[in-house]
Amino acid sequence: MALGKTNKTVGEPAVNAVSEDRALRRQFRRAVGWAVLCALVVPASALGIGWQENRADWLLDHGEEVTGKVVRVTNPQGGDGTPTVTVSYTAGGVPEQAEINRDSDRDYEMGEPVSVFYDPDDPTHVRTEDEQNVGDGWMAVFSIPLIFVVILLPWLITLAVGWARRRRLARDTGWRPVHVQSSDSDDSAQEVRFALGGRRLVARPTSLTRVPPAERNRRAGARIAGAGRRFVLVLPQGSRRGRPRVVALKARAGK
């Protein structure tokens, strides 16, 4: 059934449930908040990666250039690790040696001369003409969260949109008192049974929340909104903080 205008369920009269509306609004805002927080990771990670690249470019413009020599080339097998080239060079008259991460396709040979750029104030901050030498640790800090965001953000947006639709559904149908019974099946999926408008329905939670055990909520004070197969159940004092618990339900077809 479409989630636009729906006819109010005939049977139990709808009631003005301010606390239920508030609980549903809180659930929607929480979902939106997580989606926004996740989305903010994208520009933060981009700024971090750009900062690392700018630090490397700074050496080309402001660092000291000397001619160094390749003393070791590392090529990890099977992609386990980062290819590196170790160069020796002289910084301010002091012999130095640095292991530089390779991100170019250039092949290096032992004893090959290379142009080395280092920070006069920090000779260990170094790069070559072809290798930016961006640290693995910093790249992991900025790149790994970005990977998780790519996976999580579409799901979080879908979750927020789902709660927005449930708010509209509750406004269209109103809230009704309901008695519910819940049980966990063998496949760990929860079944929720209730009667509404002369119909006996069996539904399953569709969100991350579930109906808690009976002793943790007042099921006699539960209220429900919805029609067709989509419903929103609110249990008073069903959360750990004693607040109402909101559970999205989808009834079985043909029930």
C-alpha positions as CSV (number, residue, x, y, z in Angstrom):
1,M,0.0,0.0,0.0
2,A,1.3,3.4,-0.8
3,L,2.4,5.6,2.0
4,G,0.5,8.7,1.0
5,K,-3.0,9.4,2.2
6,T,-4.5,6.4,3.8
7,N,-7.9,5.8,5.3
8,K,-8.1,5.5,9.1
9,T,-8.5,2.0,10.3
10,V,-12.1,1.2,11.3
11,G,-12.4,-0.2,14.8
12,E,-10.5,1.3,17.7
13,P,-10.8,5.1,17.8
14,A,-7.7,7.1,17.0
15,V,-6.3,9.1,20.0
16,N,-4.2,12.2,20.3
17,A,-0.9,10.6,21.3
18,V,1.6,13.5,21.8
19,S,4.2,11.3,23.5
20,E,4.1,8.8,20.7
21,D,4.5,11.5,18.1
22,R,7.5,12.8,20.1
23,A,9.1,9.4,20.3
24,L,8.7,8.9,16.5
25,R,10.1,12.3,15.8
26,R,13.1,11.5,18.1
27,Q,13.7,8.3,16.1
28,F,13.6,10.2,12.8
29,R,16.0,12.9,14.1
30,R,18.4,10.3,15.4
31,A,18.5,8.6,12.0
32,V,19.0,12.0,10.2
33,G,21.7,12.9,12.7
34,W,23.7,9.7,12.0
35,A,23.3,10.2,8.2
36,V,24.5,13.8,8.5
37,L,27.4,12.8,10.8
38,C,28.4,10.1,8.3
39,A,28.2,12.5,5.4
40,L,30.5,15.0,7.1
41,V,33.3,12.4,7.0
42,V,33.5,12.8,3.2
43,P,34.7,16.5,3.3
44,A,36.8,15.8,6.4
45,S,38.6,12.9,4.7
46,A,39.1,14.9,1.5
47,L,40.6,17.8,3.5
48,G,42.9,15.4,5.3
49,I,44.1,13.8,2.1
50,G,44.5,17.2,0.5
51,W,46.5,18.4,3.6
52,Q,49.0,15.4,3.2
53,E,49.4,16.1,-0.5
54,N,49.9,19.8,0.1
55,R,52.7,19.0,2.6
56,A,54.4,16.9,0.0
57,D,54.0,19.6,-2.6
58,W,55.4,22.2,-0.2
59,L,58.7,20.4,-0.3
60,L,59.0,20.8,-4.0
61,D,58.6,24.6,-3.7
62,H,60.3,25.4,-0.4
63,G,62.4,22.4,0.5
64,E,66.2,22.0,0.0
65,E,67.1,19.9,-3.1
66,V,70.0,17.6,-3.0
67,T,71.1,14.6,-5.0
68,G,70.7,11.3,-3.1
69,K,71.4,7.7,-3.9
70,V,69.1,4.6,-3.8
71,V,70.4,2.2,-1.2
72,R,67.5,-0.2,-1.0
73,V,64.3,-1.1,-3.0
74,T,61.5,-3.0,-1.3
75,N,58.7,-4.7,-3.3
76,P,56.4,-6.6,-1.0
77,Q,55.0,-9.8,-2.5
78,G,51.3,-10.4,-2.9
79,G,50.4,-6.7,-2.2
80,D,51.2,-7.2,1.5
81,G,52.7,-3.9,2.5
82,T,53.8,-0.7,0.7
83,P,56.6,-0.6,-1.9
84,T,59.4,1.7,-0.7
85,V,62.7,3.0,-1.8
86,T,65.4,3.9,0.7
87,V,67.7,6.8,-0.2
88,S,70.8,8.3,1.4
89,Y,71.4,12.0,1.2
90,T,73.2,14.8,3.0
91,A,71.1,17.5,4.8
92,G,73.1,20.5,6.1
93,G,76.3,18.5,6.0
94,V,74.9,15.6,8.0
95,P,74.4,12.2,6.3
96,E,70.8,11.1,6.4
97,Q,68.8,8.1,5.2
98,A,65.1,7.9,4.7
99,E,62.6,5.2,3.6
100,I,60.2,6.7,1.1
101,N,56.8,5.2,0.2
102,R,56.5,4.7,-3.5
103,D,53.3,5.7,-5.3
104,S,54.6,6.1,-8.8
105,D,55.3,3.5,-11.4
106,R,59.0,4.3,-11.5
107,D,61.5,1.5,-11.2
108,Y,64.6,2.1,-9.1
109,E,68.0,0.4,-9.1
110,M,70.6,0.2,-6.4
111,G,73.0,3.1,-6.5
112,E,70.8,5.2,-8.8
113,P,71.0,8.9,-8.2
114,V,67.7,10.6,-7.3
115,S,66.6,14.2,-6.5
116,V,65.7,14.5,-2.8
117,F,63.8,17.4,-1.3
118,Y,63.8,17.8,2.5
119,D,62.6,20.4,5.0
120,P,65.6,22.4,6.4
121,D,63.8,22.5,9.8
122,D,63.0,18.8,9.8
123,P,65.4,16.8,7.5
124,T,63.3,13.7,8.1
125,H,60.4,15.3,6.2
126,V,61.6,14.2,2.8
127,R,60.4,13.2,-0.6
128,T,61.8,12.6,-4.1
129,E,60.8,14.3,-7.3
130,D,58.5,11.4,-8.2
131,E,57.4,10.1,-4.8
132,Q,55.2,12.2,-2.5
133,N,56.1,10.0,0.5
134,V,52.7,10.3,2.1
135,G,52.7,8.2,5.3
136,D,50.6,5.0,5.5
137,G,49.3,5.9,8.9
138,W,47.9,9.3,7.8
139,M,46.4,7.9,4.7
140,A,44.7,5.1,6.7
141,V,43.3,7.7,9.1
142,F,41.7,9.6,6.3
143,S,40.9,6.8,3.8
144,I,39.5,4.0,5.9
145,P,36.6,6.2,7.3
146,L,35.9,7.2,3.8
147,I,35.5,3.5,2.7
148,F,33.1,2.9,5.6
149,V,31.1,6.0,4.6
150,V,30.7,4.7,1.1
151,I,29.2,1.6,2.5
152,L,27.1,3.0,5.3
153,L,25.8,6.3,4.0
154,P,23.3,4.9,1.5
155,W,21.9,2.6,4.2
156,L,21.7,5.5,6.7
157,I,19.9,7.7,4.2
158,T,17.4,4.9,3.4
159,L,16.9,4.5,7.2
160,A,16.2,8.2,7.6
161,V,13.8,8.2,4.7
162,G,12.0,5.2,6.1
163,W,11.4,7.0,9.5
164,A,10.2,10.1,7.6
165,R,7.6,7.9,5.8
166,R,6.5,6.4,9.1
167,R,5.9,9.8,10.6
168,R,3.7,10.7,7.7
169,L,1.9,7.3,8.0
170,A,1.3,8.0,11.7
171,R,-0.2,11.5,10.9
172,D,-2.5,10.0,8.3
173,T,-3.9,7.1,10.4
174,G,-3.6,8.3,14.0
175,W,-2.6,6.3,17.0
176,R,-4.6,3.5,18.6
177,P,-4.3,1.4,21.7
178,V,-3.1,-2.1,21.1
179,H,-2.1,-5.3,22.9
180,V,0.9,-7.1,21.4
181,Q,2.6,-10.4,21.9
182,S,6.1,-11.0,20.7
183,S,8.1,-14.2,20.2
184,D,11.4,-15.1,18.7
185,S,11.4,-17.8,16.0
186,D,14.1,-20.4,15.4
187,D,15.8,-18.2,12.8
188,S,16.2,-15.3,15.4
189,A,13.5,-13.3,13.6
190,Q,10.9,-11.8,16.0
191,E,7.2,-12.1,15.4
192,V,4.8,-9.6,16.8
193,R,1.1,-10.4,17.0
194,F,-1.7,-7.9,17.6
195,A,-5.3,-7.2,16.7
196,L,-6.5,-4.0,15.0
197,G,-9.8,-3.1,13.5
198,G,-11.1,-6.7,13.7
199,R,-7.9,-8.0,12.0
200,R,-5.5,-10.3,13.6
201,L,-2.0,-9.5,12.4
202,V,1.4,-11.1,12.5
203,A,4.3,-8.7,11.8
204,R,8.1,-8.6,12.0
205,P,10.2,-5.6,13.0
206,T,11.8,-3.9,10.0
207,S,14.1,-1.5,11.8
208,L,17.0,-2.1,14.2
209,T,14.7,-2.1,17.2
210,R,12.7,-5.0,18.6
211,V,9.9,-5.6,21.1
212,P,11.6,-6.2,24.4
213,P,10.5,-8.9,26.9
214,A,7.2,-8.3,28.5
215,E,8.7,-7.4,31.9
216,R,10.6,-4.5,30.4
217,N,7.6,-2.6,29.0
218,R,4.0,-1.9,29.7
219,R,2.3,-3.6,26.8
220,A,-1.1,-2.6,28.0
221,G,-0.1,1.0,27.2
222,A,1.2,0.3,23.8
223,R,-0.1,2.3,20.8
224,I,0.1,1.7,17.1
225,A,-0.3,3.7,13.9
226,G,-0.5,2.5,10.3
227,A,-2.6,0.6,7.8
228,G,-2.3,-2.2,5.3
229,R,1.0,-4.0,6.0
230,R,3.0,-1.0,7.5
231,F,2.8,-0.1,11.1
232,V,4.6,1.8,13.8
233,L,4.4,0.5,17.4
234,V,5.3,2.6,20.4
235,L,5.9,0.9,23.8
236,P,5.9,3.2,26.9
237,Q,9.1,2.8,28.9
238,G,10.4,0.3,26.5
239,S,14.0,1.7,26.3
240,R,16.8,1.4,28.7
241,R,16.4,5.0,29.7
242,G,12.7,4.5,30.4
243,R,11.6,6.4,27.3
244,P,9.1,5.0,24.8
245,R,10.4,2.5,22.3
246,V,9.5,2.8,18.7
247,V,9.3,-0.3,16.6
248,A,8.6,-0.4,12.8
249,L,6.5,-3.4,11.8
250,K,5.6,-5.0,8.5
251,A,2.7,-7.4,8.6
252,R,2.7,-10.6,6.7
253,A,0.8,-10.6,3.4
254,G,-2.6,-12.0,3.5
255,K,-3.0,-11.6,7.3
